[in-house]
Structure formats: structure tokens, C-alpha cells
Amino acid sequence: MNAIKFKNNRLFYIDQTALPVKEVWKECLRLEDGWSAIKKLEVRGAPLIGVFAAYCLYIWSKGPVSSGKDFMRRFARAVVYLRECRPTAVNLAWALKRVMLAVEANQDKPVTQLREIILNEAQAIHDEDVLLCARIGEYGNKLIKSGDNILTHCNAGFLATSGDGTALSVIYAAHAAGKKIHVFADETRPLLQGARLTAWELSRNNVPVTLICDNMAAVLMAKDKIDKIIVGADRITAAGDVANKIGTYSVAVNAAYHKIPFYVAAPFSTFDLTLKSGDEIPIEERAHDEVRTVLGKVTIAPKKVNAYNPSFDVTPAKLVTAIITDRGVVYPPFKQNIKKLIGQ
Amino acid sequence: MNAIKFKNNRLFYIDQTALPVKEVWKECLRLEDGWSAIKKLEVRGAPLIGVFAAYCLYIWSKGPVSSGKDFMRRFARAVVYLRECRPTAVNLAWALKRVMLAVEANQDKPVTQLREIILNEAQAIHDEDVLLCARIGEYGNKLIKSGDNILTHCNAGFLATSGDGTALSVIYAAHAAGKKIHVFADETRPLLQGARLTAWELSRNNVPVTLICDNMAAVLMAKDKIDKIIVGADRITAAGDVANKIGTYSVAVNAAYHKIPFYVAAPFSTFDLTLKSGDEIPIEERAHDEVRTVLGKVTIAPKKVNAYNPSFDVTPAKLVTAIITDRGVVYPPFKQNIKKLIGQ
């Protein structure tokens, strides 16, 4: 199962805003389509938007240009345009930079060749993402016992990556290994990725799942119904502070209070070692109507009521038990151990 | 502003499930209407359902009976019928018992007189509730400083009582006293009473309010944006354990972690001194479709996905800073101080 497809030189994606009611595939025909798909969360999940954005650059590169110089100038603009679409997840900037470095190293070559270079790099990022997900699953699976009840927040599954996911890759690996596990999925207001995407993809893959409202996780913890928590990440600092979907921090505080292990699963590309602390991570604020309505379909508060809608929050390293990466599991002290594993 | 009206011997109520989109008044013509209004949460809020249920007994009593004995037998059945409609809030059972004791003390009197007794008792409970709310507001106001940012969960306002509310009575009293306060209202999934009712009634009464998703409260606490938390209660035990709307416990854990005062506001009728601990409080579980959909209007997860939907949770006394009652503010040690103030 895939959230995006690159086939016959064309880029397709599932419109995740239509899930779980409909499975709608759309084609990205222009750079602006890609930007809009990311902005509207039709394509979302930190690793996936990195892969998708790299392909978007290829789609862009197929357009007409007057010269190699013109190509390079407009290419640089396209990179910035996509990068600023969503500020919090670092994988987007990371993937764009990777394509950019490959192009810049070859900027004297003919445009037809630069196009090939972009495509090759996008495909390399894509293939690598599949592999990184699988490795996260392998490392994470070692932490899971048969009988575990695992809570997750938002969606860090195959809909968030081009592979099996990050947090959910661990769950899929444990399930495939025959371990009897059960997942509690936080619905994840305001945009309900936990309900619409996680509960949907887990049940589709026959992993036992129970959907809860975000505010129910704490009482399940108090009743000893949750053994472990695994979430994804949008950016992780050098100190191990983790930006992830809004609500993650509340789960982490509750996990600490109830002494339940809190794991974060993410590939190396989610780490941003240029940032020392979580305070430096830019947090995207989205439209207030996402809170005043549900998916724009039901009004739950009058338009004149003020709202607050940060899309992410930062969980400080002290609340994180370990970070499951494609290179192994990182335990505290995070500063030293992240440097050792990721900072090469 | 009132959530129910008793006028010309007829009982009317705002259908709270239609708020904030429409203000629909309905009439309770039969006992079954009252039961259904409470069950469907058209009338909700622990103190309000007590008052409303007492009036429902009067509406019932107007029906034909063959004898005094017949009246008493059917009256007892009506009491049980209403009492079992919602199990968690104790005010419902408390109000019904109060009417029942008044009737039983006079059971040899003619039916016409018994009807008057029921009506008088319902009106006494109603008048008393207005007064209790006002007193809670007075006592609670002393705890509020100008400049405070106050978080509340669910709705404990005039829509939850027949007066100004419990938690919101404190807020209204502080606002009326000219203190500059600002409220953060948790939307309160699954039924969104915080968004639909609290944000609506506060903005209607010109109290500055910001609506948030339940999972955003923790990060506001971490950013020092919340000075105090005030919530209502559905039942409070002799030890000070508090049953309230699902999600309250998560707020309380986060409040403790961030060292923010966590206040509960409730009249004496919310205390159930027959219960030693919160484990004994019956917790209503509601239909899973309340979680799989939003207000039955938007499907957010496939029907086959399992869900969990406890309507309440229990916050242990150790997480409660103080309980604001109509008789004064109760501080720890709760067991002794609740007994002193309430257990007379």
C-alpha cells in the first residue's frame, strides 16, 4: 500500500483529506498542485512530504525553460516555494536540499541531464525512505512484547511515509512477527488524522485498534490499559526535543505521570542538529476555522469566538524514553547519543 | 438567561444539542419526553438535570390516576425510571429522592395535594439551585485575580444549572466584579460541550474566551498561559475524588505537572458521602458512534473500527487544589474538611 505513486513519469497521490470516506487519487501536474497538496494536507506526514516534494521538483523541471541559467534560477525559486509551504517538519527542507545539492554539483550540464539528476535523486530519496521505515520497524519491534497495548497519536503510518511508516512501522513489524498487540489511536483533533488515517490503515491491515478521543488517553493510562506509547516526529533537535502533532506533549506528560514508556520513531532525516533546543523549532499555526468547525463540515462554535490552532507542539527530551531510528534505538543522554548515531 | 423554564404549569427547555447553531425551545409534555431529553443530552449538566427531573415528576403527576395507592405505586416507578437514565451525576438521584421523601411524608393526602407537594418541591430545588450557583460564584471569585487566564473543560455554566453555573459562576462573578479575565475553553470531545455551549455562553455574555482542542491545554500550561483551572463536577466522594466529564483527569494530571491550581466548583448536592472512593462511582459509557462521528454529522472512522466512549472520568483528590462549594471553599485534607462542611 502506498500514499504516492510515481509511474510513467507522472506523480499521483491519495488525497488524504478525503479518507476514510473515499480513496481519491489525484495527479500532480504542476508545481503549484504539489504546493497546494502539501498545504492542504492532502499529502502529509513528515517523511512523505519530503519524498513528494522531491518528485514535485521533477514535475516542475519538465516545463519549458529558455536556458540552463534560466533553469537554475527558476529551480532555486521552486525549492524555496515548496520549502516554505509547511515550516515545522524538517524532512521537507532536508529532501529539497538534497535534490538542490545534486543539481548544483552539476549545474553546467545540459537541462535534459539536470532533469534526470532531479528524478534520480527523488527516486533515491523514495527508495531510501522505504528502507528507513523497514529498519525503524525492525529496531522498534525488539521493544514490543506480545500482549502490549500501544497508544499512538496522529498518523505515522504508510500514509505518512513512502514505506510502512515510523511509529506504525514498529506496530506492523510486531504484528507481522506474530505478537498479539492492540493499538489505541488518539483521534487527533483538529484534523483527526488518528481517526481518519491511523484507525483506517490499521484496521485495513488487520491490526486490532480502538479509537479514542484525545482526552481519554490519560484515564486509560490510569487504568493500566496502556503499556507503551509510540509516536512519530516532525523535527528532533540535537538535545532530543521532539516536535510532533499537537497533543503529543499532553500524551508525554501523562505518560511520565503514569510511568509508561514514551517512544518516538523517526528516520535520521527528521533530526535537525542545527537546533539546540525545542524552543527554536518553528511551529506552524493554522486557520482558526479548523478548530471552530470539524473538517469544515460541522460548525461547533460561532465564527466570532476566538480560537488557537498550533499544528505542532514540542515534547522536551526529558519526557522521551527513547528514539527509535533507522540506525538503532537512541537512549538518554540524548545529546551525546544522538551525536554519536546521527551526527556523522 | 435560563436553560429551562417553568411557566403556566408547563415545562420548557432549550435543546442543547442544537446549540450553538440554533436556539430551539422544546416542551416536556410527558415523563418520557423528560427521560429522552436527559438521555440525549438535550438537557445536561449535573445540577440542571436534578432540577429538570423534579419538574418532570410534576409533569408526570398531572396524568390520570385511579387512586392514591395507584398514584404512589406509579410515582415510585417514575422516580426509578428517571434516576436510571444517567448514572454518573448524583444530583439527579439527589433531587428525585428529595421529591420522593416529600411525597412519602404525605402519602395519605389526596392526589391533588400530592401534585402540589411535588411542584412545590421542584420549585424549591429550582430556587435553591439559583442561590447555590450565586454562592459558588461569590466564594470562587475570591480566588480569582485580575489578569488571570482560566482554563475550563466541558460546560458548567448557566446551561448546566438553573443559575449562573458552577465553574462558570465563578468566572461570571469575577467578570462582573470588573476583573480582567480570559477563559480558555476545552472543546470537550466527543460531544463538544466546551465549544458548543461554554464558548457560546461566555461570548454571549462578553467574557473573553478562546476555544482550543482538548489536546492543546498542556502546551498552553507549558507556555505559562494558564493561571488557574476551574471545572464542574458530576459526583464528589467523601474523600474528595471528583467524577466529571471525560478529559477532566487529563487536565488535572497536566495541571499537577505544571504546578497550576486545579479547582472544582460544585454545590453540596454533588457530594455523595456514601462513597469512600472514586472507584465506586458508576461511569456511564455511551454509544461508540459518538466517537466514530462528530455529532452524528461527519464520519471520521469506518463503522467497523472499535471505539471507547466513557462519558466521565474520576480525578483523585490528590490532584485537586480545592473545591469551591456554596458553603465555602474546601481545602485538603478533604476527608475531614468535606465532612465538616457538607456532612451535616
Chai-1 contact restraints between the chains, C-beta under 6 A:
chainA,res_idxA,chainB,res_idxB,connection_type,confidence,min_distance_angstrom,max_distance_angstrom,comment,restraint_id
A,P20,B,P302,contact,1.0,0.0,6.0,A-B,restraint_1
A,R189,B,C213,contact,1.0,0.0,6.0,A-B,restraint_2
A,P190,B,C213,contact,1.0,0.0,6.0,A-B,restraint_3
A,L192,B,I300,contact,1.0,0.0,6.0,A-B,restraint_4
A,A195,B,I300,contact,1.0,0.0,6.0,A-B,restraint_5
A,A195,B,A301,contact,1.0,0.0,6.0,A-B,restraint_6
A,R196,B,I300,contact,1.0,0.0,6.0,A-B,restraint_7
A,A199,B,A301,contact,1.0,0.0,6.0,A-B,restraint_8
A,A199,B,V305,contact,1.0,0.0,6.0,A-B,restraint_9
A,S203,B,V305,contact,1.0,0.0,6.0,A-B,restraint_10
A,T210,B,N306,contact,1.0,0.0,6.0,A-B,restraint_11
A,T210,B,Y308,contact,1.0,0.0,6.0,A-B,restraint_12
A,L211,B,V291,contact,1.0,0.0,6.0,A-B,restraint_13
A,L211,B,A301,contact,1.0,0.0,6.0,A-B,restraint_14
A,L211,B,V305,contact,1.0,0.0,6.0,A-B,restraint_15
A,L211,B,A307,contact,1.0,0.0,6.0,A-B,restraint_16
A,I212,B,Y308,contact,1.0,0.0,6.0,A-B,restraint_17
A,C213,B,R189,contact,1.0,0.0,6.0,A-B,restraint_18
A,C213,B,P190,contact,1.0,0.0,6.0,A-B,restraint_19
A,C213,B,V291,contact,1.0,0.0,6.0,A-B,restraint_20
A,D214,B,D214,contact,1.0,0.0,6.0,A-B,restraint_21
A,D214,B,N215,contact,1.0,0.0,6.0,A-B,restraint_22
A,N215,B,D214,contact,1.0,0.0,6.0,A-B,restraint_23
A,N215,B,I246,contact,1.0,0.0,6.0,A-B,restraint_24
A,N215,B,G247,contact,1.0,0.0,6.0,A-B,restraint_25
A,N215,B,S250,contact,1.0,0.0,6.0,A-B,restraint_26
A,M216,B,I246,contact,1.0,0.0,6.0,A-B,restraint_27
A,A218,B,Y249,contact,1.0,0.0,6.0,A-B,restraint_28
A,A218,B,S250,contact,1.0,0.0,6.0,A-B,restraint_29
A,A218,B,V253,contact,1.0,0.0,6.0,A-B,restraint_30
A,V219,B,Y249,contact,1.0,0.0,6.0,A-B,restraint_31
A,V219,B,D313,contact,1.0,0.0,6.0,A-B,restraint_32
A,I246,B,N215,contact,1.0,0.0,6.0,A-B,restraint_33
A,I246,B,M216,contact,1.0,0.0,6.0,A-B,restraint_34
A,G247,B,N215,contact,1.0,0.0,6.0,A-B,restraint_35
A,Y249,B,A218,contact,1.0,0.0,6.0,A-B,restraint_36
A,Y249,B,V219,contact,1.0,0.0,6.0,A-B,restraint_37
A,S250,B,N215,contact,1.0,0.0,6.0,A-B,restraint_38
A,S250,B,A218,contact,1.0,0.0,6.0,A-B,restraint_39
A,V253,B,A218,contact,1.0,0.0,6.0,A-B,restraint_40
A,V253,B,N254,contact,1.0,0.0,6.0,A-B,restraint_41
A,V253,B,Y257,contact,1.0,0.0,6.0,A-B,restraint_42
A,N254,B,V253,contact,1.0,0.0,6.0,A-B,restraint_43
A,Y257,B,V253,contact,1.0,0.0,6.0,A-B,restraint_44
A,V291,B,L211,contact,1.0,0.0,6.0,A-B,restraint_45
A,V294,B,V294,contact,1.0,0.0,6.0,A-B,restraint_46
A,V294,B,V298,contact,1.0,0.0,6.0,A-B,restraint_47
A,L295,B,V298,contact,1.0,0.0,6.0,A-B,restraint_48
A,K297,B,V298,contact,1.0,0.0,6.0,A-B,restraint_49
A,V298,B,V294,contact,1.0,0.0,6.0,A-B,restraint_50
A,V298,B,L295,contact,1.0,0.0,6.0,A-B,restraint_51
A,V298,B,K297,contact,1.0,0.0,6.0,A-B,restraint_52
A,V298,B,V298,contact,1.0,0.0,6.0,A-B,restraint_53
A,I300,B,L192,contact,1.0,0.0,6.0,A-B,restraint_54
A,I300,B,A195,contact,1.0,0.0,6.0,A-B,restraint_55
A,I300,B,R196,contact,1.0,0.0,6.0,A-B,restraint_56
A,A301,B,A195,contact,1.0,0.0,6.0,A-B,restraint_57
A,A301,B,A199,contact,1.0,0.0,6.0,A-B,restraint_58
A,A301,B,L211,contact,1.0,0.0,6.0,A-B,restraint_59
A,P302,B,P20,contact,1.0,0.0,6.0,A-B,restraint_60
A,V305,B,A199,contact,1.0,0.0,6.0,A-B,restraint_61
A,V305,B,S203,contact,1.0,0.0,6.0,A-B,restraint_62
A,V305,B,L211,contact,1.0,0.0,6.0,A-B,restraint_63
A,N306,B,T210,contact,1.0,0.0,6.0,A-B,restraint_64
A,A307,B,L211,contact,1.0,0.0,6.0,A-B,restraint_65
A,Y308,B,T210,contact,1.0,0.0,6.0,A-B,restraint_66
A,Y308,B,I212,contact,1.0,0.0,6.0,A-B,restraint_67
A,D313,B,V219,contact,1.0,0.0,6.0,A-B,restraint_68
